[in-house]
């Protein structure tokens, strides 16, 4: 998977919009307006090798961006980061 930051809409507090590319298809995604999401956005583009675990995919970005208010459940379609 690769993620690129096409552009963030000026003045939006919702966070940045990115495009996740999976070879044969791509998905738009929105990053929340948090310190970690902004740090991730600043490092784009990144390529992540994904590994399947059940119905979820995991991969490393190879960097520790810190931690911030972890949540126990990620909703379907959600993107999560953990250091």
Secondary structure by P-SEA (a helix, b strand, c coil): cccccccccccccccbbbbbbcccbbbbbbbcccaaaaaaaaaccccccccccccbbbbbcccccccccccccccccbbbbcc
